[in-house]
Amino acid sequence: MQDVSLALLLAAVIIVIGSLGSILFRKTGIPDMIFLVLLGLLFGPVSGIILLKDIEPLAPYLAVLALIIILLDGGINLNLRQTIRQSPRAIVLAILGFILSVAATAFFARLTLGFSWSEGLLLGSILGGSSSIVVVSLAQKIGVSEGCSTTLVIESAITDILCTIATLTLLGAMVSGFPPIDALALAVGLRFLIGASLGVSLGIVWLGALSRLRNEPYRYMLTLAVLFLGYLASESLGGSGALSVLTFGMILGSEAAIKSLLRRSESPVICDESFRKLEAEIAFLIKTFFFVYLGLMVSFTNILLAFYGLLLSLLLLFAHYMAVGAATLRSPLRREKPMMSVIYSRGLAAAVLAVLPQQYGILNSSAYVSITLTVILVTAIITTIGAYHFSPKRLAPQTTF
């Protein structure tokens, strides 16, 4: 009974801190994940109240659940018209930023950590993209143009997928051997195609089904069940489950545009405010507990790895700056280049992927977690300070009445 009481107390504290952190994020732009990771650090390595070995078996389930819920949240909040309009530059930014980040990380790991090239590329793939959680939340609050906001959100979504696919591909290759380049390219292309096609198809079908269930009280829970099955089907067919979830969410979030295209704009709204609020509540709960779990994984055994994580965070900032510079050439977004450059915080995807090398039995697996957690915290701080410094709301002249 005492263990149950302690678990309930800790859960209550985590939810309260998560709520206060979310409020602070809305007011100041400081990512709430910083407080949640520090809370996990306090409960775990510092005080020993929670032992990592007791909850480690939950990692695979919590990681996949967190990824699904957060990508759904990001997809629902994407504007389809703006997404299509901004996709070319967002794709360029995502691919170029990912390549530069992976290359820079691989060289850094090779020179400073003594990693092999494959281990360096694996670390680069884990850290190759910005956090969907931070970008989606921050882009709505920093006062940038809609085009800039949409570009950053699409970039983070694409890099989440690139990181996931590249990491899983490298892990498989490191365990079973590297396939020929043409076979690898074909596998990655099919993974994108299957994932996107299944997500769009399932989203359209489910949007039609929801129109018949619009008066039912459990529409969101049924949607989650369909989404879980869609993720599983995509992975089973060789597609990207993450991309399926994102495109599924984009279809639901673009209900009005799709109905207009099908000339059914007079039909009632399905994904209404109550639906979106419930989705946001579930996303908050999953995200909160996952970042606390990350804090529990922090180790103080190697301070040097934390220092390397700090240096790597600065190197990743430079790589993102170069990618933004190339992607915004001859574009109105050029004037927002400083802001776009500092919105590069690593987060959920990196955290989820960092625990996989240990499950695959890869050498130096503990180093991946330590370095990744340091990069997550440092890049979050840099993003917060940079977003505040370059925010149009802060730079705009104040009117006195």
C-alpha positions in Angstrom: 0.0 0.0 0.0 2.9 2.3 0.8 4.3 1.8 -2.7 0.9 2.6 -4.3 0.7 5.8 -2.2 4.2 6.9 -3.2 3.4 6.2 -6.9 0.2 8.3 -6.7 2.1 11.1 -4.9 4.9 11.1 -7.5 2.3 11.0 -10.4 0.5 14.0 -8.9 3.8 16.0 -8.5 4.8 15.2 -12.1 1.4 16.4 -13.5 1.5 19.5 -11.4 5.1 20.4 -12.4 4.2 19.6 -16.0 1.2 21.9 -15.9 3.2 24.7 -14.3 5.9 24.2 -16.8 3.4 24.4 -19.7 2.0 27.6 -18.3 5.5 29.1 -18.0 6.3 27.9 -21.5 3.3 29.8 -22.9 4.3 33.0 -21.0 8.1 32.9 -21.4 9.0 30.4 -24.2 11.1 28.3 -21.8 10.5 24.7 -22.9 8.7 22.7 -20.2 10.7 19.6 -21.0 13.7 21.2 -19.2 11.8 21.2 -15.9 10.5 17.7 -16.5 13.9 16.2 -17.2 15.3 18.0 -14.1 12.4 16.5 -12.1 13.2 13.1 -13.3 16.8 13.8 -12.4 15.7 14.7 -8.9 13.5 11.6 -8.4 16.1 9.2 -9.9 19.9 9.7 -9.8 19.8 12.5 -7.1 17.4 11.1 -4.5 17.1 7.4 -5.5 13.3 7.5 -4.9 12.8 5.8 -8.3 15.2 3.2 -9.5 15.7 3.1 -13.3 15.8 -0.7 -13.3 12.3 -0.8 -11.8 10.7 1.1 -14.7 13.1 0.3 -17.6 10.8 -2.4 -19.1 8.3 0.4 -19.8 10.7 2.2 -22.2 9.8 0.6 -25.5 6.1 1.0 -24.9 6.3 4.6 -23.6 8.6 5.6 -26.4 6.3 4.4 -29.2 3.2 5.8 -27.5 4.8 9.2 -27.0 6.0 9.3 -30.6 2.5 8.4 -32.0 0.6 10.9 -29.8 3.0 13.8 -30.4 3.1 13.3 -34.2 -0.7 13.1 -34.3 -0.7 16.4 -32.4 1.7 18.0 -34.8 -0.2 16.7 -37.9 -3.6 18.0 -36.6 -2.2 21.4 -36.1 -0.6 21.7 -39.6 -2.4 23.9 -42.1 -2.7 21.8 -45.3 -2.7 24.7 -47.8 0.3 26.3 -46.1 2.0 23.0 -45.8 1.7 22.4 -49.6 2.9 26.0 -50.3 5.9 25.8 -47.9 6.8 22.1 -48.5 9.5 22.6 -51.1 11.6 24.9 -48.9 10.8 22.9 -45.8 11.9 19.7 -47.5 15.2 21.3 -48.6 15.7 22.6 -45.1 15.0 19.3 -43.5 17.1 17.2 -45.8 20.1 19.6 -45.9 19.9 20.2 -42.2 19.8 16.5 -41.5 22.7 15.7 -43.8 24.9 18.5 -42.3 24.0 17.5 -38.8 24.8 13.8 -39.4 28.1 14.6 -41.1 29.2 17.1 -38.5 28.3 14.7 -35.6 30.0 11.7 -37.3 33.3 13.7 -37.7 33.0 15.0 -34.2 32.4 11.6 -32.7 35.3 10.1 -34.8 37.8 12.8 -33.7 36.8 13.3 -30.1 35.1 10.1 -28.9 37.0 7.6 -30.9 33.8 6.2 -32.5 33.9 4.2 -35.7 32.4 5.9 -38.7 29.2 3.7 -38.4 28.9 4.6 -34.7 29.4 8.3 -35.5 26.8 8.1 -38.2 24.4 6.4 -35.8 24.9 9.2 -33.2 24.4 11.7 -36.0 21.1 10.1 -37.1 19.8 10.1 -33.5 20.6 13.9 -33.2 20.0 14.8 -36.9 16.6 16.6 -36.5 14.9 19.3 -34.4 12.2 18.4 -31.9 8.6 18.3 -33.1 7.3 19.0 -29.6 9.3 22.1 -29.1 9.0 23.5 -32.6 5.2 22.9 -32.9 4.6 24.5 -29.5 7.1 27.4 -29.9 6.2 28.3 -33.5 2.7 29.2 -32.4 4.0 31.6 -29.8 7.0 33.5 -31.0 5.2 35.9 -33.4 6.8 34.7 -36.7 5.0 34.7 -40.0 2.7 31.7 -40.8 5.0 30.7 -43.6 8.0 30.6 -41.3 6.0 28.7 -38.6 4.8 26.1 -41.1 8.2 25.7 -42.6 9.7 25.0 -39.2 6.9 22.6 -38.2 7.2 20.6 -41.5 11.0 20.6 -41.2 10.8 19.1 -37.6 8.2 16.5 -38.7 10.4 15.4 -41.7 13.6 15.3 -39.7 11.8 13.2 -37.0 11.1 10.7 -39.8 14.5 10.9 -41.3 16.1 10.3 -37.9 13.9 7.4 -37.2 14.4 5.7 -40.6 18.2 6.4 -40.7 18.7 5.2 -37.1 16.7 2.0 -37.5 18.5 1.3 -40.9 21.9 1.8 -39.4 21.1 -0.3 -36.4 19.9 -3.1 -38.6 23.0 -2.8 -40.8 25.4 -2.7 -37.9 23.8 -5.9 -36.6 23.4 -7.9 -39.8 25.7 -6.1 -42.3 25.4 -3.1 -44.6 23.4 -3.7 -47.8 24.4 -2.2 -51.2 23.6 1.5 -51.6 21.0 0.9 -54.3 19.1 -1.6 -52.1 19.4 0.8 -49.1 18.0 3.8 -51.2 15.1 1.6 -52.5 14.2 0.5 -48.9 14.2 4.0 -47.6 12.1 5.2 -50.6 9.5 2.4 -50.1 9.4 3.2 -46.4 8.4 6.8 -47.1 5.9 5.9 -49.9 4.1 3.2 -47.9 4.0 5.2 -44.8 2.6 8.4 -46.4 0.1 6.5 -48.7 -1.3 4.5 -45.8 -1.6 7.5 -43.5 -3.4 9.6 -46.2 -5.8 6.7 -47.2 -6.6 5.8 -43.6 -7.1 9.4 -42.7 -9.6 10.0 -45.5 -11.5 6.8 -44.7 -11.6 7.6 -41.0 -12.7 11.1 -41.6 -15.7 9.7 -43.4 -16.4 7.2 -40.6 -16.2 10.0 -38.0 -19.0 11.9 -39.8 -21.3 9.0 -38.9 -20.0 8.9 -35.4 -20.0 12.6 -34.7 -22.6 12.2 -31.9 -20.8 9.4 -30.2 -18.9 10.3 -26.9 -15.8 8.2 -27.6 -14.7 9.5 -31.0 -11.2 10.4 -29.9 -10.5 7.0 -28.2 -11.7 5.2 -31.3 -9.4 7.5 -33.4 -6.5 6.4 -31.2 -7.3 2.8 -31.7 -7.4 3.3 -35.5 -4.2 5.2 -35.3 -2.4 2.4 -33.4 -3.6 -0.1 -35.9 -2.4 2.1 -38.8 1.0 2.5 -37.2 1.3 -1.3 -36.7 0.1 -1.9 -40.3 2.6 0.6 -41.8 5.5 -1.0 -39.9 4.4 -4.5 -40.8 4.2 -3.6 -44.5 7.7 -2.0 -44.4 6.5 1.6 -44.2 7.2 4.4 -41.8 4.7 4.2 -38.9 5.8 7.7 -37.9 5.0 9.2 -41.3 1.6 7.4 -41.4 0.7 9.0 -38.0 1.8 12.4 -39.2 -0.2 12.3 -42.5 -3.2 10.8 -40.7 -3.2 13.7 -38.4 -2.8 16.2 -41.2 -5.9 14.8 -42.9 -7.9 15.1 -39.8 -6.6 18.6 -39.1 -7.4 19.7 -42.7 -11.0 18.6 -42.5 -12.3 21.9 -43.9 -10.0 21.9 -46.9 -10.8 18.3 -47.8 -14.6 18.9 -47.4 -14.3 21.9 -49.6 -12.5 19.9 -52.2 -15.2 17.2 -52.1 -17.9 19.9 -52.1 -19.2 18.9 -48.7 -18.4 22.0 -46.8 -22.0 22.2 -45.4 -21.5 19.0 -43.3 -20.9 19.5 -39.5 -17.3 19.9 -38.2 -16.0 16.5 -36.9 -12.6 17.4 -35.4 -14.2 20.2 -33.3 -12.8 22.1 -30.3 -13.7 19.3 -27.8 -11.9 16.7 -30.0 -8.8 18.9 -30.2 -8.8 19.7 -26.5 -9.0 16.0 -25.5 -6.1 15.3 -28.0 -4.0 18.1 -26.4 -4.7 16.7 -22.9 -3.6 13.2 -23.8 -0.5 14.6 -25.6 0.4 16.6 -22.5 0.1 13.6 -20.2 2.3 11.3 -22.4 4.9 14.0 -23.0 5.1 14.9 -19.4 5.8 11.3 -18.1 8.2 10.6 -21.0 10.5 13.5 -20.2 10.5 12.7 -16.6 11.6 9.2 -17.6 14.5 10.7 -19.5 15.7 12.5 -16.4 15.7 9.1 -14.6 18.2 7.9 -17.2 20.8 10.6 -16.5 24.1 9.3 -15.3 26.9 11.3 -13.5 29.6 8.6 -14.2 31.2 10.5 -17.1 31.3 14.3 -16.9 33.4 14.4 -20.1 30.5 13.1 -22.1 28.4 16.0 -20.9 31.1 18.4 -22.1 31.2 16.7 -25.5 27.4 17.0 -25.6 27.8 20.8 -25.0 30.3 21.1 -27.9 28.2 19.0 -30.1 25.2 21.3 -29.4 27.1 24.3 -30.7 28.3 22.4 -33.7 24.7 21.4 -34.5 23.6 25.1 -34.2 26.2 26.0 -36.9 25.0 23.1 -39.1 21.4 24.3 -38.8 22.4 27.9 -39.5 24.1 26.8 -42.8 21.0 24.8 -43.8 18.6 27.7 -43.1 20.9 30.0 -45.1 20.7 27.7 -48.1 17.0 26.9 -47.8 15.9 30.6 -47.5 17.8 32.0 -50.5 15.7 34.3 -52.6 12.7 33.8 -50.3 10.7 36.2 -48.1 11.7 33.9 -45.2 15.3 35.3 -45.5 14.5 38.1 -43.1 13.5 35.5 -40.5 16.8 33.6 -40.9 18.2 34.4 -37.4 15.0 33.1 -35.7 14.8 30.0 -37.9 18.4 29.2 -37.2 18.1 29.0 -33.4 14.9 26.9 -33.5 16.8 23.6 -33.6 16.2 22.1 -30.2 16.5 18.3 -30.0 13.8 16.4 -28.0 11.5 13.4 -28.1 12.7 11.7 -31.3 16.3 11.9 -30.2 15.5 10.7 -26.7 13.5 7.7 -28.0 16.2 6.7 -30.5 19.0 7.1 -28.0 17.8 4.1 -26.0 17.7 1.8 -29.0 21.5 1.1 -29.4 21.4 -0.6 -26.0 18.5 -2.8 -27.1 20.5 -3.8 -30.2 23.6 -4.6 -28.3 25.7 -1.8 -29.9 29.0 -0.9 -28.4 29.2 2.4 -26.5 25.4 2.3 -26.0 25.5 4.2 -22.7 27.4 7.1 -24.4 24.5 7.6 -26.8 22.1 8.3 -24.0 24.4 10.6 -22.0 25.4 12.7 -24.9 21.8 12.9 -26.3 20.4 14.0 -23.0 23.0 16.7 -22.7 22.3 17.9 -26.3 18.6 17.9 -25.6 19.0 20.2 -22.5 21.6 22.5 -24.1 19.8 22.9 -27.4 16.6 23.6 -25.5 18.3 26.4 -23.6 19.9 27.9 -26.7 16.6 27.7 -28.6 14.8 29.4 -25.7 17.3 32.3 -25.4 17.5 32.7 -29.2 13.8 32.6 -29.7 13.4 35.3 -27.1 16.2 37.4 -28.5 15.0 37.3 -32.1 11.2 37.3 -31.4 9.3 39.8 -33.6 7.1 40.5 -30.6 10.1 41.5 -28.5 11.7 43.6 -31.4 8.5 45.3 -32.4 8.1 48.9 -31.3 5.7 49.2 -28.3 2.8 51.6 -28.5 1.9 53.6 -25.5 -1.7 54.7 -24.9 
